[in-house]
């Protein structure tokens, strides 16, 4: 039945400078409704798109890009296809991709440039908090082949896609993709996994060729499972902890407009998109199947926490955090606990799966706590857009501000809360995080060393980068107990280029503090391991020890890795570093492999 809902006028996005913070609903997505978004494609070229944000949604929810077929009204199509109702039910963000004009989609360079520009704009959060790891696309009719061509050339664009009305692939396109290198050395574009739902008019050669292309990319089983008119090829068993073989190929046959409706859209959402993420990993992204965190036992908590700026405590914020105690954790003794800090724009509900600490917790039976950072209310100009960093939660490792709580104070609250509510082994509390969360991990070592037996910052080489960017001095470290650190940077990290070549001050601070036998200048960095402690596979190691050979500082650089953390790295950090250190919760004395570390 056709919808008779009146189409609303698409609103303009608000001015980024007029955004305000709601301290009692600190992480709620305050925009909701139907919005116009003018996407800048090139010099003087603007293409139209629409956003739909449901009321009551929260940050970092799945974003579904809907390719509206030519000649269709975006609002009416969103309603008729069932995606608006699904958005309202599940809290999805919707992005409606529109044809240039009434003639429809041409699947030409102009269309592909628009699709890429729109994808890039959503990655920087244009006035709402979308999250690139859970971008998905479903394209209908004449838009299907445009989105198909775009995605095959841009592996990180989406985690999964549905192409309903595709005409298939030509031999020339398949050969071109097989010969085209991806952004990861040694991997062609045709070798990138794609969870995909394909809708064809018939079973012609172009359709069979496209099915074969995706089956090869996805390591599919030989024989499909039939489900009515659909054929489903599941992946073979394989993959690694860093990238799962989890990409299905679903093929259906019939007229695409028969698939425009809520029931079919919900099948795509629940059977293909749900639980599939394309995490940063390498420059192609890392496809993994994570599943629903609540069904796995994650618990969400919140409390009013003083920000620390006003003595009368008017700056009290409703802060959130998550706790995960895996089924593998023993119930007859106290448990090690790991604080996991997300990166800028992330949140506590996504970080443990994204960087892999939930997998390691499952394997080794320790608990993790994952808080969500504070939000700076400041205009951000990026990629030609003006947005606001309120949609980009990041850790304030410095002092409190009038509209910005001090996150070290939040850490104090969480440490007391966790040890008061869970059976925590206080001698085995650790910290780790990525990007902004990596800086928070450095800050744990600098400002709260007594809490932790060891910390592991990833993708970070500052303690207080916001102070550095303002031209101010970083908050000075406190004089506390010994704190061992293992830190990692990716060699393909575009946010922190050059690995540890630019970390002399940070490295030598810790070397001097503990009187370690080597300094930053004793090694060379980002040169393939020519002057290092050792190189193992893709990872180059630089170890700074005490005279008793205790590795108080251990740096690693990982080849091919982007601004990301791999689960295999977390497992290495746990087994080869963290698990070897304990700290007496009373005396604050540090132990390495059961032996007390003497005064350094």
C-alpha positions in Angstrom: 0.0 0.0 0.0 1.3 3.4 -0.9 2.1 5.8 2.0 -0.2 8.8 2.5 2.1 10.5 5.0 2.6 14.1 4.0 6.2 14.9 2.9 7.9 17.3 5.3 10.1 20.1 4.1 13.7 19.0 4.4 15.3 21.3 7.0 18.7 22.9 6.7 21.3 21.6 9.1 21.9 24.0 12.0 24.8 26.4 12.3 27.7 24.6 13.8 28.4 27.6 16.1 25.0 27.5 17.7 25.2 24.0 19.0 24.7 23.6 22.8 25.5 20.8 25.2 22.8 19.1 27.2 24.7 17.9 30.3 21.9 15.5 31.4 21.6 13.9 27.9 25.3 14.2 27.1 25.5 11.6 24.3 22.0 11.9 22.8 21.9 12.8 19.1 19.9 16.0 19.5 19.1 16.4 15.7 16.1 14.5 14.5 14.0 14.7 11.4 14.4 15.2 7.7 17.4 17.3 6.5 18.7 18.7 3.2 22.4 18.2 2.6 24.1 19.8 -0.3 27.2 17.7 -1.1 30.1 19.5 -2.7 31.5 17.3 -5.4 34.0 19.5 -7.1 34.7 23.1 -8.1 31.2 24.6 -8.3 29.4 21.3 -8.4 26.8 20.6 -5.8 24.6 17.5 -5.6 21.5 17.1 -3.4 21.0 14.4 -0.8 18.8 14.0 2.3 19.4 12.8 5.9 16.8 11.2 8.1 17.6 11.0 11.8 15.1 9.3 14.1 14.0 10.9 17.4 15.8 9.6 20.4 18.8 8.1 18.6 22.2 8.0 20.1 25.8 8.4 18.7 27.5 6.0 16.3 24.5 4.0 15.2 24.4 2.2 11.8 24.1 4.5 8.8 22.3 3.1 5.8 23.0 4.9 2.5 19.9 4.5 0.3 20.3 4.8 -3.5 17.0 6.3 -4.6 16.1 5.2 -8.1 15.8 7.9 -10.8 12.4 9.6 -11.0 11.5 8.8 -7.4 10.7 11.3 -4.6 13.3 10.6 -1.8 10.9 11.0 1.0 8.2 8.8 -0.6 10.7 6.2 -1.5 12.2 6.1 2.0 8.6 5.5 3.4 7.5 3.0 0.7 10.7 0.9 1.0 10.1 0.6 4.8 13.5 2.2 5.7 11.9 5.1 7.5 9.9 2.7 9.7 13.0 0.6 10.3 15.0 3.7 11.1 12.4 4.7 13.7 12.4 1.2 15.2 16.1 0.5 15.3 17.6 4.0 15.6 19.3 3.9 12.2 20.6 7.0 10.4 19.5 7.2 6.7 21.3 9.0 3.9 19.3 9.3 0.7 21.5 9.5 -2.4 19.7 11.3 -5.3 20.2 11.3 -9.0 21.4 14.5 -10.6 18.1 15.1 -12.4 14.9 13.5 -13.6 16.8 11.5 -16.2 18.1 9.3 -13.4 21.5 7.7 -12.7 24.1 7.5 -15.5 26.7 5.4 -13.7 29.4 7.8 -15.0 32.3 9.6 -13.4 30.0 12.4 -12.2 27.8 10.0 -10.4 30.7 8.1 -8.9 32.4 11.3 -7.7 29.2 12.3 -6.0 28.8 9.0 -4.2 32.5 9.1 -3.0 32.2 12.8 -1.9 29.0 12.0 0.1 30.6 9.0 1.7 33.6 11.1 2.7 31.4 13.9 4.1 29.5 11.4 6.3 32.8 10.1 7.6 33.6 13.5 9.2 30.2 13.7 10.9 28.3 16.6 9.3 26.3 17.7 12.3 25.4 14.3 13.5 27.5 11.4 14.8 27.8 8.8 12.0 30.4 6.1 12.3 32.2 4.8 9.3 32.7 1.2 10.5 29.0 0.7 10.3 28.2 2.3 6.9 25.9 0.2 4.7 24.4 0.8 1.3 21.2 -0.4 -0.4 20.7 0.9 -4.0 17.6 0.4 -6.2 17.0 0.3 -9.9 19.3 2.5 -12.0 21.3 3.5 -8.9 22.3 -0.1 -8.1 25.1 -0.3 -10.7 26.5 3.2 -9.8 26.8 2.1 -6.1 28.2 -1.2 -7.2 30.9 0.4 -9.3 31.7 2.9 -6.6 32.0 0.3 -3.8 34.2 -2.1 -5.8 36.7 0.8 -6.3 36.5 2.1 -2.7 36.7 -0.9 -0.3 36.3 1.2 2.8 33.1 2.9 1.7 30.7 0.4 3.3 30.7 -2.7 5.5 28.0 -4.4 3.3 25.8 -3.5 0.4 22.6 -4.6 -1.4 22.3 -3.9 -5.2 18.7 -4.4 -6.2 18.3 -4.1 -9.9 21.9 -4.5 -10.9 22.6 -5.5 -14.5 25.7 -7.6 -13.4 29.3 -7.1 -14.5 31.2 -7.1 -17.8 34.3 -9.1 -18.5 36.2 -5.9 -18.8 35.3 -4.7 -15.4 36.2 -8.0 -13.8 39.6 -8.0 -15.5 40.2 -4.3 -14.5 39.5 -5.0 -10.9 41.7 -8.1 -10.9 44.6 -6.1 -12.2 44.0 -3.0 -10.0 46.0 -2.8 -6.8 44.0 -1.8 -3.7 45.4 0.5 -1.0 47.1 -2.5 0.6 50.3 -3.7 -1.1 49.9 -7.1 -2.7 46.1 -7.1 -2.6 44.0 -6.4 -5.7 40.6 -4.8 -5.6 39.0 -8.1 -6.6 40.3 -9.7 -3.4 38.5 -7.4 -1.0 35.6 -9.1 0.8 32.1 -7.7 0.3 29.0 -9.0 2.1 26.5 -8.4 -0.7 22.8 -8.9 -1.6 22.3 -8.9 -5.4 18.9 -8.5 -7.1 18.8 -9.4 -10.8 16.0 -9.3 -13.4 17.2 -12.7 -14.8 19.9 -15.3 -14.8 22.0 -14.1 -17.7 25.8 -14.2 -18.2 26.4 -10.8 -16.6 24.5 -11.9 -13.5 26.5 -15.1 -13.2 29.7 -13.2 -13.7 28.9 -10.8 -10.9 28.0 -13.7 -8.5 31.2 -15.4 -9.4 33.2 -12.2 -8.8 31.8 -11.8 -5.3 32.0 -15.5 -4.5 35.8 -15.4 -5.2 36.3 -12.2 -3.2 34.4 -13.7 -0.2 35.9 -17.2 -0.1 32.5 -18.7 -0.7 31.5 -22.3 -0.4 30.9 -24.2 -3.7 27.2 -24.9 -3.2 24.5 -22.3 -2.2 21.7 -22.7 0.2 18.3 -22.0 -1.4 15.8 -19.9 0.5 12.7 -19.4 -1.8 13.9 -17.4 -4.8 17.2 -16.5 -3.1 20.5 -18.3 -3.4 22.9 -17.8 -0.5 26.6 -18.7 -0.6 28.2 -18.7 2.9 31.9 -18.2 3.3 34.2 -21.1 4.0 35.8 -21.4 7.4 39.0 -19.3 7.5 40.3 -15.8 8.1 42.2 -14.5 11.1 41.4 -12.7 14.4 42.1 -9.4 12.5 39.8 -10.1 9.5 37.1 -12.7 9.5 35.7 -14.6 6.6 32.2 -13.5 7.2 30.9 -12.1 3.8 27.8 -13.8 2.4 26.7 -13.6 -1.2 22.9 -13.5 -1.6 21.3 -13.5 -5.0 17.7 -13.0 -5.8 15.9 -12.8 -9.1 12.9 -10.8 -10.2 11.8 -7.2 -10.9 13.6 -4.8 -8.4 10.4 -2.8 -7.6 8.9 -6.0 -6.1 11.6 -5.7 -3.4 10.6 -2.2 -2.3 8.9 -2.7 1.0 9.5 -3.1 4.7 9.7 -6.9 4.9 12.4 -7.2 2.2 14.3 -4.2 3.6 14.3 -5.7 7.1 15.6 -9.0 5.7 18.6 -7.2 4.3 19.1 -5.3 7.6 18.9 -8.3 9.8 20.4 -11.1 7.6 23.2 -9.1 5.9 24.0 -5.9 7.7 23.5 -6.6 11.3 26.7 -7.4 13.2 29.0 -6.8 10.2 31.6 -4.0 10.5 34.5 -2.8 8.4 36.9 -1.6 11.0 39.9 0.6 10.1 42.5 -2.2 10.2 44.4 -1.7 6.9 43.7 0.9 4.2 41.1 -1.6 2.8 39.4 -1.8 6.2 39.1 -5.0 8.2 35.8 -6.9 7.9 34.7 -8.6 11.1 31.5 -10.0 12.5 31.0 -8.8 16.0 27.4 -9.4 16.9 25.1 -7.6 19.4 27.0 -6.5 22.5 24.1 -6.8 24.8 23.3 -10.3 23.8 26.9 -11.1 24.5 26.7 -9.7 28.1 27.9 -6.1 27.8 26.2 -3.9 30.4 25.7 -0.1 30.2 25.9 2.2 33.2 25.6 6.0 33.7 25.9 8.5 36.5 26.1 12.2 37.2 29.8 13.1 37.4 31.3 16.5 38.4 33.4 18.0 35.6 35.7 19.7 38.0 35.6 23.3 36.8 33.0 25.0 39.0 33.2 24.7 42.8 29.4 24.7 43.1 29.4 21.6 40.8 27.0 23.2 38.2 29.2 21.4 35.6 27.8 17.9 36.4 27.5 15.6 33.3 25.6 12.4 32.7 28.5 10.1 31.8 28.3 6.6 30.4 30.4 3.5 30.4 30.1 -0.2 29.6 31.4 -3.3 31.4 32.0 -6.7 30.0 32.7 -9.8 32.0 33.1 -12.7 29.6 31.7 -16.2 30.3 35.3 -17.4 30.3 36.0 -15.3 33.4 36.4 -17.5 36.6 33.8 -16.9 39.3 35.8 -18.1 42.3 38.4 -15.3 42.5 39.1 -11.7 41.7 39.5 -10.7 38.1 42.1 -8.6 36.2 40.4 -5.5 34.8 41.3 -3.5 31.7 40.2 0.1 31.0 39.7 0.5 27.2 39.5 4.1 25.8 38.0 4.9 22.4 39.3 7.2 19.8 37.9 10.6 18.7 34.4 10.2 17.5 34.1 6.8 19.0 32.1 5.6 22.1 32.3 3.0 24.8 29.9 0.6 23.1 32.1 0.1 20.0 35.7 0.3 21.0 36.3 -3.2 22.5 35.1 -4.9 19.3 36.8 -2.4 17.0 40.3 -2.9 18.3 39.9 -6.4 19.6 40.1 -6.3 23.4 36.7 -8.1 23.7 38.2 -11.0 21.8 41.2 -11.1 24.1 39.0 -10.8 27.2 37.0 -13.8 25.9 40.2 -15.8 25.4 41.8 -15.1 28.7 39.0 -14.4 31.1 39.4 -10.8 32.3 36.9 -8.0 32.5 36.9 -4.8 30.5 35.4 -1.3 31.3 34.8 1.0 28.3 33.9 4.6 29.2 32.8 7.3 26.7 34.8 10.5 26.5 33.9 14.1 26.9 32.8 16.4 24.0 34.4 19.7 23.0 31.8 22.2 21.9 33.8 23.9 19.2 33.4 24.5 15.4 35.4 22.1 13.3 36.2 22.9 9.6 37.2 19.8 7.6 36.9 18.8 4.0 35.1 22.0 3.1 32.5 21.4 5.8 31.7 23.2 9.1 30.6 20.8 11.8 31.0 20.7 15.6 33.3 18.5 17.7 30.3 17.8 20.0 29.8 15.0 17.6 33.3 13.8 18.1 33.8 12.7 21.7 37.5 12.7 22.7 39.5 12.5 25.9 40.3 15.7 27.7 43.5 14.7 29.4 44.2 18.3 30.5 42.4 20.5 32.9 38.6 21.1 33.2 37.0 23.8 31.1 33.7 25.7 31.5 31.9 23.3 29.1 34.4 20.4 29.1 34.8 18.0 32.0 38.2 16.8 33.1 38.4 13.2 32.1 41.1 12.3 34.6 38.5 13.1 37.2 36.1 10.8 35.4 38.8 8.1 35.6 39.0 8.6 39.3 35.3 8.1 39.6 35.4 5.0 37.4 38.2 3.4 39.3 36.4 3.7 42.6 33.1 2.6 41.1 34.6 -0.5 39.3 36.6 -1.7 42.3 33.5 -1.1 44.5 31.0 -3.0 42.3 33.0 -5.8 40.8 35.5 -8.4 42.2 38.6 -6.6 40.7 42.1 -7.9 41.4 43.6 -4.4 42.2 47.1 -5.7 41.5 46.1 -6.4 37.9 44.4 -3.3 36.5 45.6 -2.1 33.1 44.8 0.6 30.6 44.7 0.7 26.8 43.2 2.8 24.0 43.5 3.9 20.4 44.0 7.4 18.9 42.5 9.8 21.4 42.1 6.8 23.7 45.8 6.1 23.2 46.5 9.6 24.5 44.3 8.8 27.4 46.4 5.7 28.0 49.6 7.8 28.0 47.7 10.1 30.4 46.9 7.2 32.7 50.7 6.6 33.0 51.5 10.2 33.5 48.7 11.3 35.9 47.4 8.1 37.6 50.2 5.6 37.6 49.2 4.1 41.0 46.0 2.7 39.5 47.7 0.6 36.8 50.1 -2.3 36.5 50.8 -1.4 32.8 49.3 0.6 29.9 49.2 0.1 26.2 48.6 3.2 24.0 47.9 2.6 20.3 47.9 5.2 17.5 49.1 8.0 19.7 52.3 9.8 20.6 51.0 12.7 22.8 49.7 12.9 26.4 47.6 16.1 25.8 47.4 16.8 22.1 44.8 19.6 22.6 47.3 21.6 24.7 49.9 21.1 22.0 47.5 22.2 19.2 46.7 25.4 21.3 50.4 26.1 21.7 50.3 25.4 25.4 52.4 23.2 27.6 51.1 19.7 28.4 50.0 19.0 31.9 53.1 17.9 33.9 53.3 14.2 34.9 52.9 13.4 38.6 55.5 11.6 40.7 53.9 8.2 41.2 54.7 4.5 41.1 56.5 2.7 38.3 54.3 2.2 35.2 55.5 0.0 32.3 54.3 1.1 28.8 54.0 -0.7 25.5 53.0 1.6 22.6 52.2 1.0 18.9 51.9 3.1 15.7 51.0 1.9 12.3 53.4 2.6 9.4 50.4 3.6 7.2 48.8 5.8 9.8 47.8 9.1 8.0 47.0 10.8 11.4 50.4 10.2 12.9 52.8 9.9 10.0 56.4 8.8 10.6 55.8 6.4 13.4 58.1 7.1 16.3 60.4 9.4 14.3 58.6 12.4 15.9 58.3 11.0 19.5 61.8 11.9 20.9 60.5 14.1 23.7 57.8 11.6 24.8 60.2 8.6 24.6 63.1 10.2 26.4 60.8 11.5 29.2 60.1 7.9 30.2 63.7 6.7 29.5 65.1 9.5 31.8 62.5 9.0 34.4 63.4 5.3 34.9 67.1 5.5 34.0 66.7 3.0 31.1 69.7 1.7 29.3 68.7 3.2 25.9 67.3 6.5 24.7 65.2 7.4 21.7 68.3 8.2 19.6 69.7 4.7 20.0 67.3 3.3 17.5 66.1 4.4 14.0 62.4 4.3 13.1 60.2 3.6 10.1 63.1 2.1 8.1 62.1 -1.5 7.9 63.9 -2.6 11.1 67.4 -1.6 10.2 68.2 -0.5 13.8 65.8 -2.0 16.3 65.6 -4.6 19.0 64.0 -7.2 16.6 61.5 -7.5 13.8 58.9 -10.2 13.8 56.6 -10.4 10.7 55.1 -7.0 10.1 56.0 -5.7 13.5 59.3 -3.9 14.4 60.1 -3.8 18.1 62.2 -1.2 20.1 62.8 -2.2 23.7 64.0 0.2 26.5 65.0 -1.8 29.6 66.3 -1.3 33.1 69.7 -2.7 33.9 67.9 -5.7 35.3 66.4 -6.2 31.8 62.9 -5.2 32.8 61.2 -3.7 29.6 59.7 -0.6 31.1 59.1 0.9 27.7 58.4 -1.2 24.6 57.6 0.5 21.2 56.3 -1.2 18.1 55.6 -0.1 14.5 53.4 -2.3 12.3 53.8 -2.4 8.5 50.6 -2.0 6.3 48.6 -0.8 9.3 46.5 2.4 9.2 45.2 4.5 12.0 43.9 1.4 13.8 44.6 -1.4 16.2 44.5 -5.1 15.3 43.1 -7.8 17.7 46.3 -9.8 17.2 48.2 -6.9 18.6 46.0 -6.7 21.7 46.6 -10.4 22.2 50.3 -9.9 22.0 50.2 -7.0 24.4 48.3 -9.1 26.9 50.4 -12.2 26.8 53.8 -10.7 26.2 53.6 -7.6 28.3 50.6 -6.8 30.5 50.1 -10.3 32.1 53.8 -10.2 33.2 53.3 -7.1 35.4 51.5 -6.7 38.7 51.4 -3.9 41.2 50.8 -4.2 44.9 47.7 -2.1 45.6 48.9 -1.1 49.0 52.6 -0.4 48.6 52.4 0.4 44.9 55.5 -1.7 44.3 55.7 -3.1 40.8 56.5 -6.8 40.0 57.7 -8.3 36.7 57.2 -12.0 36.3 56.7 -12.3 40.0 59.9 -10.4 41.0 59.8 -7.0 42.6 61.4 -4.3 40.5 64.0 -2.4 42.5 64.4 1.3 42.7 65.5 2.6 39.3 
